[in-house]
């Protein structure tokens, strides 16, 4: 997801990258339906509240580890996200 977010140029591409990540994680059993819905809901809130795509990408990158339960150990969430991309 990290690489897809980096290359996303507009809110639609950001939403597509987030959705692809969440769908893949759900299909692989890494998250349940509740976590999937939470990722999508929070992503939609971020995208509707933020006009700058760069800021939206940063917010989504911070939100996903939080939703996955990594809290203050967000760095671990990023490593988990990167491993799911492979």
SVG drawing of the C-alpha trace seen along z (x, -y; Angstrom):
<svg xmlns="http://www.w3.org/2000/svg" viewBox="-18 -21 27 37">
<polyline fill="none" stroke="black" stroke-width="0.4" points="0.0,0.0 2.8,-2.4 4.0,-2.4 0.5,-2.8 -0.1,-5.8 3.1,-7.4 2.1,-7.3 -1.5,-8.3 -2.1,-11.8 -5.6,-12.6 -8.3,-11.5 -9.7,-8.9 -6.3,-7.1 -5.8,-7.4 -9.2,-5.8 -8.4,-3.0 -5.1,-2.2 -6.7,-2.1 -9.5,0.1 -7.1,2.5 -5.0,2.8 -8.1,3.4 -9.6,6.0 -6.3,7.9 -5.9,7.9 -9.5,9.1 -9.1,11.8 -5.9,13.1 -7.6,13.2 -5.3,10.6 -8.3,8.4 -11.9,9.2 -15.0,7.5 -15.2,5.0 -11.6,3.8 -12.2,3.7 -15.2,1.5 -13.3,-0.7 -10.5,-1.3 -12.9,-2.2 -15.0,-4.5 -11.9,-6.3 -10.4,-6.6 -13.6,-8.2 -13.7,-10.6 -10.1,-11.6 -10.6,-12.1 -13.7,-14.2 -12.1,-16.4 -8.7,-17.0 -8.2,-18.9 -4.5,-18.3 -3.7,-14.8 -0.3,-14.8 -1.9,-15.4 -4.6,-12.8 -1.9,-10.2 0.0,-11.0 -3.2,-10.7 -4.2,-7.4 -0.6,-6.0 -1.1,-7.0 -4.7,-5.7 -4.1,-2.1 -1.7,-1.0 -4.0,-2.5 -7.0,-0.6 -5.0,2.6 -4.3,2.2 -0.7,1.1 -1.4,-2.2 1.9,-3.8 3.8,-1.0 2.8,-2.4 6.2,-1.5 5.3,2.2 2.1,1.5 4.1,0.0 6.2,3.1 3.1,5.3 1.6,3.2 4.7,3.5 4.8,7.3 1.2,7.6 2.1,5.7 4.5,8.5"/>
</svg>
